[in-house]
């Protein structure tokens, strides 16, 4: 069984925590697009064939997909800051390995180590949840979630500039330096989270999930090369289904799984993860299409004839707009909720791709499309962690956000495979070279529009309100959210926390633990000692309170009815409250 400690930091969290964690997320995301400017040159640079060179990109994707949920769970168990530093350290080692070689196999190993750092995104979101005050959490998680797109967008022009004017290995030296800087900033600024899920690490579950993901993503990323109906592709897909089914059955049978599938099956979590796949598909299409369109020579009749650097600069507003969307998201989410913000983001993405089908004839039009898509993707990405964090216990935020990040990665890898196939099948031959056509670009944008429409349908079925057991997390969007939720609650606990002298205790931590030993909710008492916790369903819970400078830990076994009143006296032992 998994138990949770919920101590909070006693000191004030530094205001630099959010920008440092967001910077780490941006640096990690850079790894995904670092080699985009030199993709076409990789076979010559590595002295190999085109199909072999694609493993340099595939290896990063596979290792990132495997590492993300595993590092999230390790962070829940052993410390999110510790695992974040470990992820970045492995990335630095991988970057240095790649910087020192032009050998294909060694390069693939280095790139796989770099992909290991993708676990930093959910770890950063988990650290923010554990440490930040309620009024800052919404915009902070939005910025951290959007860092995936911000880093990818900003990396394109910078990587293009380096690749155009220096040896391509300088890309890896630069990323290693950024990784070292991140580690130093985290060591100096970010404290360790006090939140822990006590239990053992599910090693068989980690191995099973890793095997299943590799078997799934290999044919997704290599299907175009192998043939979608080849025995290898179909065999790997079949093996992936079998392994993941067996893994799921195993996870349901153990007390401390790597991924709590029962929590994952909740409507809010499941639909959010499925929507994340669609958002991932839509995000990657623009990154694949616009740089190629911009760099194609104008002699083709539709290419815009721009240099590698200019093409990167035209796409850079995608990432910049995502960055500036975070504070806008916080205001919208506080007023309308993350579901409404997610829907708005998807609608804007759909408008961007729909308009983009006809806006491909000038460089300024691609900039406009990038800005619109950046705003929509920024709102959508910002909403996803808020929906996940509000639907899972605090002890599972690392693993749950890791799984959500994995869903986005599956979306981007699927997008890469499908769009690559579309562009290849619609290309025409010029002097023996396959040149993408305008028809292929427009079909790609149409596919992205369809994916967004699918995500919009899924988002419409999300619950309109957060699960009742997560009052504190809903309050992270706005101070008045607790009052709003309290008015709507049907079942729960309310009362006061009292000290030894009978006086109310302000800022006491009140935690709700369900019969499985998992945290079902948490809040802080107000200035009058009052607290409110609502629950998903009737049942028996442990209601606990503690406060610095006061008496012993108070624990009460309680049965939730309609608006059950419980006073938590820190000077008395726990009592049983009848239904």
N, C-alpha and C positions, 0 to 999 in steps of 0.2 A: 504493500500500500504506500502511496505517496503522501507525505506530510509536507507542510509548508511553514517556514518561518517568515514572519512579516514585519520584522523590525524595520524602522525607518531611520535614515541618517539623522544624527543629532545635530549636525552642523548645517549651515545654509549652503545650498548647492550653488556653485559658481555660475555666473551668467555666461561663461565661456563654454559650458558643457554642450549646449545645443549646436553652436557653430563648429565646434571641434568634431562632434559626432557626425554632423552633416558633411563636413569636409572629408572625413574618413569614408563615408558612403560615396561621395563623388569620386574619390581616388580609386575605390574598388570598382565603380562602374566604368572608369576609364579603361580597365583591363579588357572589357568586353568589345570596345571599338578601337583599341589601340592600333590594330593592324589593318583596319579598313582601308586607309589610304594606299597600302602596299599589297592589297590582296592579289591584284592581277600580276604582280611581280614576284610573288612568293615562289613559284616553281623555279624561276631562274636564280633567285637569291639562295634557295636551299638545294639547288641542283637535283631536282626531282620532278616527277610528273604532277599535273594539276590535281588529280584525284588524291595523291598522297599529301600534297601541300594543304589541302582542306582540313587534314587532321590537326593542324596547328590551331585552327579555330574550334574544331569539334572537341578537342581535348579540354579546352577551357570551359566549354559549355557543360560537358559531362561531369567534370570535377566540381564545378559550381553547383550543379543540380544535386549531386550526392552530398556535398558538404553542407549545404544550406540547412536542411532540417536537422542534420546530426549536430552541427555546431549550436543550433538553437537549443536543442535538448541539453547538450553539455553545459551551455550557459545557464540554463535553469537549475541544473544540479550543482555546478561548481563555481559559478560566478560569471556573469555576462562580460564584465570588463576583462577578466582573465582570458576568456575565449576570444574576445575581440582582438586583443593584443596578439594572441597566438595565430589567429587568422591572418593578420597583417604581416606577422613575421614570416609565415610560410609564403605569402605573396612576394615579399622582398627577396627571399631565397630563390623563388622561381624566376623573378625578373632578372636576377644576377646570372642564373644559369642560362637563360635565353640570351642575355647580353654578351656572353662569352663564347657563343657557338654559332656555327652555320650548318651544323649537322642536323638532319631532319629528326632523328629519334631523340637526341638531346633537347632539341627545341620543343618537341611535343611534351617531354617530361617537364620542362620549365613552364610551359604554358598551362599544363595541368595543375602545377603548384600555384600558379597565379589565380586560377579559377577558384581555388580553395577559399579565397577571401570573400566570396559572395555571401558567406554566412555573416559578414559584418553588418549587413542591412537589418535583418531581424534582431540581431544582438543590440544594435544601437537603438531600435525602437523599444525593445524591452528595458534597456537602461533608462530611457526617457520616462517610460511609464512608472518605473519604480522610484524615481528620484524627483521628478519635477512637480511643482505645485499645479493644482487643477487648472488654473487660468492660463498656464503656458503650454499645457500638454498637447492641445489640439493642433496648434500651428507648428509645434516642434516635430510631432510625428509626421505631419504633412510634409515638412521640409525633408525629413529623413527618408520618407518613402519616395519622394520625388527625386532624390539624389541619384537614383538609378538612371533616370532620363537626363538629368542635368549633367552628370558626368559623361554619359554617352554623347550628348550634344556638343559639349564644350571640347571633348577630346578630338573630334573630327578636324576642326581647323588647326588646332595646336599640333596634332600628330602629322597632319599634312604639311605644315610648315617645317617641322623637323625632318620629315622624310624627304622633302624637296631640296633641303639645303644642307643635310648632314647624313652621315652613315645611318642606316636604318636601325642599327643596334643602339643608337642613342635613345631611341624610344624606351628601351628597357632600362637603361641607366637612369633616365628621368623618372620612370615609374617607381623604381627601387628607392630613389631619393625621396619621392613623395611618401612612400610607405614608411620610411624611417622617420620622416617628419611627423606623420600621423601618430606613430607609436610614441614619440617623445611628447607630443601634445596630450595624448590620452593619459600617459603616466603622470604628467604634471597637473592636469586639470580635472579629469573625470574620476570620481571616486567609485569604488566597487559597490554594486547593488547589494543591499542587505537581504533581498528576497531569494529564498532557496526552495527548491523542491527536493525533499530528502528521499532518497531511494537509491537504487542501483541503475547504472546505465544499461540499457537494453541492447547488448552487443549482437545477439542473433537478429533482433529487429533491424539494427543498423545495417548488418550485412545483407539481410533480405531486401531491404529497401534499396540499398546501393545496387544490388544485382538487378532488381526489377527496373530501376531507372535507366541503367546502362542498356539493358535489353530493349527498353522502350525508345530511348532517345537515339540510339545508334541507327536504327532504320529510318527514324524521322529525319535525321540530318544527312544520312548517306543514301537515302532511297533513290534520289535522282541519279546518282552514280551507279548504283547497283541494279536499278530497275524496280519499280514499285510492285511488280508482280513476280519478281525473282524469288527463287526458293530461299535465298538468304534473308531477304527483307521479310517475307511472310513468316518464315521460321522464327525470326527474332521477335516479331510482333506476337506470335503465338506463345513463345517462351515467356515474354514479358507479362502477358495476361495470366499465365499459369503461376509464375513466381509471385506476382503482386497479389493474386487471390490467396495463395498459401500464406504469404506474409500478413495479409489482413486477418485471416483466421487466427494466426498465432498472436497477433497484437490484441485481439479481442479476448484471448484466454489468459493473459498475464496481468498482474496487478499494477505494474509500473511500465507501461509501454513507451516506446520511442515516440509514437504519435497516438494520442487518445482518439481512436476512430469514432467512439460514441459522441465525443464533443465535436469532432469534425463533421459528423452526420447531422448535427443541428442545422435547421434550415438556414439560419443566418450565416453560419460558417460555410456550409456547403455551397450556397448560392454565391457568396462573396468569392470563394475560391474559383468557381466556374466562371464568374464574371472576370476575374483576374486573368484567366487564360485569354479571353477575348480582348481585354485591354492590352495584353502583351502582344497579341497578333497585330493589333492596330498600330502599336507604337513602332514596331520594327519595320513595317512596310515603308514608312516615309524615310527611314534611315537607309533602306536599300534602293529606293527608286530615285529620290531627288539628287544624290551625289552623282549617280550615273548619268542622269539626264543633263545635269549641269556641265559635265566634263565631255560629253559626246561632241565631236566637231560639228560646227554649223553646216558643213558640207552635206551632212545627212538630211538636212531639210527641217529637222526638229531639234537636234542637239543645240545646246546653248554655248558651246565653245569656251567654257571657263576653265581656268587653271585649277589644280588640286586645292590650293589654298583658298581661292575665291569660292569654290564649291563648298568647302567646309564652313566658310564664313556665312554663306547663304543659309546653311542648315543650322548654324549655331543658335539662332533665335528660338529654336525648338527647346533647347535646354535652358536658355535664359528665361524664357517665359514660364517654364515649369517652376523655376526657382522663385520668381516673383509671385507665383500663384499661391504659394503656401499661406501667407497672411490673409489673402482674400478667402481662401478655403476656410480658415479659422472663423472668420466672421459669418460666412454663409452657413457653415456647419452649426455654429452656436445658435443661429436663428432658425434654421430649417432641418438640421440633422444631417448626418453623413449619408444617409440613403438618398435624400433629395440632392445633395451635392454630387454624389456619384452619377445620378441620372442626368443632371445638368452637364457634367463633364462628358458623358457619353454622347449626349445630343450635340455638343460643340464639336466633338471629334467627327461625328457623322457629317456635320455641316462642312467641316474642313476638308474631308476627303471627297464629299460630293462636289464641292466647289473646285477642288483641286483637279478633278477630272478634266475641267476645261481651262484651268489656269496653269499651263505648262509651256507657254510660248515666250516667256521673258524671265530674267533672273529675279526681278522684283516680285513677280508673281509667286515664285517659289519661296521667297522670304515671307510673303503674306500668308501662304499656306502653312509654313513652319510656325508662325506666330499663333495662328488659330488652333492648329493641332497641339502646340505646346500648352496653350491655356486649357484645352479640354483634357489632355492626358494628365496635366498637372492636377486638375481637380479630381479626376478619377483615381490616380495613384494616391493622392492624399487621403481619399475617403477609405481606401481599402484597409489600412492598419487600424483606423478608428473602429470600423465595423468588426474586425477580428478581435481586437483587444477588449472591446465591450462585450464579447460573446463567450470568452473563455476565462477560467480562473487565472489569477495573477501568477500562479506557479507554472503555468503552461504558455506564457506569452512568447517566450523565445522559440519554443518548438512550433507553436501555432503560426507565428509570423514567418518562421522559416519555411513552413509548408506553403504559406501564401506566396512568399517570394519564389518558391519552386514553381508554383502554378504560373506565375508570370514568365518564368524561364521556359516552361513548356510552351507557352504561347509564342514567345519570340523564336524558339527553335522551330516550331511548326510553321510560323510565318516565313522564316528563312528558307525552309525546304519547299514550301508551296510557291512562294514568290520566285525562288530560284528556278523552279520547274516551269512556271509560266513564262518567265523572261527567256529561258532557253528554248522553249517550244515555239515562241512567237518571234524569235530572232531571225534575221536574214544574214546570209553569208556575204562578206565583202573582202575579197582577196584572201579567202580562206579563214577569215576571222568572223565569229558570230557577233553581230551587233544588235543590241536590244532595240526594239521598235517602239514607237509611240503607242501602238495598239497594246503591246505588252505592259507598258507603264499604266495605261488607263485601266486595263483589266486588273492590275495589281491594286490600284486605288479602289476599284469596285469591290474586290474581295475584302479589303479592309472595311469598307462601308457595310458590307454584309455581316462581318464579324462584330462590328460595333452594334448593329441592329440586334444581333443575337445576345450580346451583353446587356443591351437595354431591356430586352424582354426578361432576362434573368433578374436584373436589378429591380424591376417593377414588382417582383414577387418576394423581395426581401421584406422582413417584418418592419413595420413603421416605427416601432419603438424598440429600445434595447431590452435584452433579458433583464428581468427585475433584479437579479442577484448582483448586478454590477453597477450599483448606484454611483460609486466613486468615479468610475470611468466615464459614465455619461456626463457627470459634472465637469469633466475635464474640458468640455467644449465651452461651457458657460456657467457662471456662478449660480444662475437661477434655475439650472436644469434639475437640481435636486428637488426643488419645490414643485416643479412641473411634474416630475416623476412621482413625487409623494402624493399629489392630488389624484393620480391615476392608479395608484397601487391598490390591489385588493387584499393582499396578504403580506404580512411582514412584522417587523419589530420596531418599536419606538420606545423612548424612555430617556433616562439621564444617567450619566456616569458620576458617581459620588465618591468623595474622598473619605478619609478616616474621621474627619470632623463633621461629616454630613454635608459639606459644601460641594457644589457642582465642580467638576474637573473639566476644564477646557482643553482642547487639542489632545484628548485621549484617543488612542487607536482602538477602534471597535471592529472585530473580525467575526465573520460568520463562516462556520465550517460545516459542510454537509456530512451525512452519515458515512461517506466513503473516505473521509479525512481530507477532502479537497476544499480549498477556499471558495466559498460561494458568494462572497461579497465583503466589502470593507469600507469604512468611512472614518472620519474624525469627528469627535464631539464639538459642538459649537461653543461660543463663549459662555452659554448658560448650562453647559454640560449635556445638552440635548443631542440625540442622534436619531437617525432613521435608516433602517435597512429593510429592503423588500426582497422577497424570495420568489423563485420560479414556481414553486408548488408547496402544498402543505407537506409537513414531515418533521422529523426530529433533527435539530441542529445544535451545535455548540456555539454559544454566543460568548465571546471573550473580549476583555478590555484590559488595557494596560496604559500606564502613563508614567513618564519620568518624574522622579521625586515624590511618588506616592506609594501607597501600600502594595501588597502582593498582587500578582496577576489574578484577575477575577474571571471565573469560567462558569457558565450556566448552561445546563442541558435544557433545551427549549423545544417546544412543539409549536410550529407556526400555525396560527389560525388567522382570523381576520383582524389585522391591526393589533397584534399582541403587544401588551405593554410590559416591558422588563426594565427594572432599574438595576444597574450594575454597580454594586457597592464594592470598591476596591479594598475595604477593610474586612469583608466577610467572605467565607468560602462560597463556592458556587451552589446555587439552588436549582431544583428542578421545577420548572414552570408547567403546570398542566395545560392541556390543549384548551 
